[in-house]
Amino acid sequence: MSKIGVGVIGASPLRPGWAVTAHLPALLALSEYELRAVATSSEASAKAAGEAYGVPAYADPAAMIARADIDLVVVTVKLAHHHTLVAEAIAAGKMVMCEWPLGVDFEQTADLRQTGRACRCWQSDRSSGADGAIDPLCPRPRHSGLCR
C-alpha cells in the first residue's frame, strides 16, 4: 500500500512550535506516512526547514497545498490562519489535520465543518488537533479514503 504524502504548514526550525516538536517526529516515526514538503511564513524559515527535513519547502503554503503528491495537509500555525489554510486544503481535495481550535470563532468553525462535509472530508465533530487524536469516531486518514 502506498504511503500517505504529508505536507506540514508551520514547520519552521527557526521558531520551533508544535510542528517541529511533536507532529514531525511522530509522522517521521510512522511507516504509513511520508513527509514530502513543508511550508513556513518566510523565505528564510522555508530555506531552513527544507535543509532540516530534506524536502521541498515553501514560503507560500498554497504552493505546497497544490502539489499532487501531498495527500494530507497538517496545519500547525497561529489560529488566525487556520480558516484560510484549512479551506484551501479542503478545496484542493486534501485530507487535513488542524491543530485546535479549528477557527477563531463559532462562525469560522461551522464554516469549515460545512465545507468539509460538503466534500465528505468531515469525519467527526471533534476532528482537530488533540481532540481528533483521542476521538474513537475519527478514523486515521488511511482508512477514511476521503478527499482523494
C-alpha positions as CSV (number, residue, x, y, z in Angstrom):
1,M,0.0,0.0,0.0
2,S,1.4,3.4,-0.9
3,K,2.3,5.9,1.8
4,I,0.3,9.0,2.6
5,G,2.2,12.0,1.4
6,V,2.3,14.7,4.1
7,G,2.8,18.4,3.8
8,V,3.2,20.4,7.1
9,I,2.4,24.1,7.4
10,G,4.2,25.7,10.3
11,A,7.4,23.7,10.3
12,S,10.0,26.4,10.9
13,P,13.1,25.1,12.8
14,L,13.9,28.8,13.4
15,R,10.9,29.2,15.7
16,P,10.0,25.6,16.7
17,G,6.4,25.1,17.6
18,W,4.1,22.0,17.7
19,A,5.0,21.0,14.1
20,V,8.7,20.7,15.0
21,T,8.4,19.4,18.5
22,A,5.5,17.0,18.1
23,H,4.0,16.4,14.7
24,L,7.1,16.0,12.6
25,P,8.8,13.5,14.9
26,A,5.6,11.5,15.1
27,L,5.0,11.5,11.4
28,L,8.6,10.6,10.7
29,A,8.3,7.6,13.0
30,L,5.2,6.2,11.3
31,S,5.8,4.0,8.3
32,E,2.5,4.8,6.7
33,Y,3.3,8.4,6.2
34,E,6.0,10.2,4.2
35,L,7.0,13.8,4.7
36,R,7.0,15.3,1.2
37,A,7.0,19.1,1.8
38,V,6.9,21.8,4.4
39,A,5.7,25.4,4.4
40,T,6.5,28.3,6.6
41,S,5.8,32.0,6.7
42,S,9.0,33.4,5.2
43,E,11.7,32.6,2.7
44,A,14.4,32.3,5.5
45,S,12.4,29.8,7.5
46,A,11.4,27.9,4.4
47,K,15.1,27.5,3.5
48,A,16.0,26.4,7.0
49,A,13.1,23.9,7.0
50,G,14.0,22.4,3.6
51,E,17.6,21.9,4.8
52,A,16.4,20.5,8.2
53,Y,14.0,18.0,6.7
54,G,15.4,17.3,3.3
55,V,12.2,18.0,1.5
56,P,11.0,20.9,-0.7
57,A,10.0,23.9,1.4
58,Y,7.7,26.8,0.6
59,A,7.2,30.3,2.0
60,D,3.7,30.2,0.3
61,P,1.6,27.4,1.8
62,A,-0.8,27.5,-1.2
63,A,2.1,26.3,-3.4
64,M,2.7,23.3,-1.1
65,I,-1.1,22.5,-0.9
66,A,-1.3,22.5,-4.7
67,R,1.3,19.7,-5.0
68,A,-0.2,16.5,-6.5
69,D,1.9,14.3,-4.2
70,I,0.5,15.8,-1.0
71,D,-2.4,13.8,0.4
72,L,-2.6,15.1,3.9
73,V,-2.0,18.8,5.0
74,V,-1.1,19.3,8.6
75,V,-1.9,22.9,9.8
76,T,0.1,23.9,12.8
77,V,0.2,27.7,12.7
78,K,-1.3,30.6,14.6
79,L,-5.1,30.4,15.0
80,A,-5.8,33.4,12.8
81,H,-4.6,31.5,9.8
82,H,-6.4,28.2,10.4
83,H,-9.6,29.0,8.5
84,T,-7.8,30.2,5.3
85,L,-5.4,27.3,5.2
86,V,-7.8,24.5,6.0
87,A,-10.3,25.9,3.5
88,E,-7.6,26.0,0.8
89,A,-6.6,22.4,1.6
90,I,-10.2,21.1,1.5
91,A,-10.8,22.9,-1.8
92,A,-7.7,21.2,-3.2
93,G,-9.2,17.8,-2.2
94,K,-6.6,17.1,0.6
95,M,-7.1,15.4,3.9
96,V,-6.5,17.8,6.7
97,M,-5.3,17.6,10.3
98,C,-5.5,21.0,12.0
99,E,-4.4,22.0,15.5
100,W,-7.2,23.1,17.7
101,P,-9.2,25.2,17.9
102,L,-10.3,25.0,14.2
103,G,-11.5,28.6,13.9
104,V,-11.2,31.9,15.8
105,D,-15.0,31.8,16.5
106,F,-18.1,29.7,16.0
107,E,-18.7,31.0,12.6
108,Q,-15.3,30.0,11.2
109,T,-15.5,26.6,12.8
110,A,-19.0,26.0,11.5
111,D,-18.0,27.1,8.0
112,L,-15.1,24.7,7.9
113,R,-17.3,21.9,9.2
114,Q,-19.9,22.6,6.5
115,T,-17.2,22.8,3.8
116,G,-15.7,19.6,4.9
117,R,-19.0,17.8,5.0
118,A,-19.8,19.0,1.5
119,C,-16.7,17.3,0.1
120,R,-17.2,14.3,2.5
121,C,-14.0,15.3,4.4
122,W,-15.5,15.8,7.8
123,Q,-15.2,12.7,10.0
124,S,-16.1,13.8,13.4
125,D,-17.4,16.7,15.5
126,R,-14.0,16.7,17.1
127,S,-11.5,16.2,14.3
128,S,-8.8,18.7,15.0
129,G,-5.6,18.5,16.9
130,A,-5.7,17.0,20.3
131,D,-9.4,16.2,20.2
132,G,-9.2,14.3,17.0
133,A,-6.3,12.2,18.2
134,I,-8.3,10.7,21.0
135,D,-11.7,10.6,19.3
136,P,-12.7,7.0,18.6
137,L,-15.1,8.2,15.9
138,C,-12.3,9.9,13.9
139,P,-10.6,7.3,11.7
140,R,-7.0,7.5,10.7
141,P,-6.6,9.1,7.3
142,R,-5.5,5.8,5.6
143,H,-8.9,4.3,6.5
144,S,-11.0,7.2,5.5
145,G,-10.4,7.2,1.8
146,L,-12.0,10.6,1.6
147,C,-10.8,13.7,-0.3
148,R,-8.8,11.6,-2.7
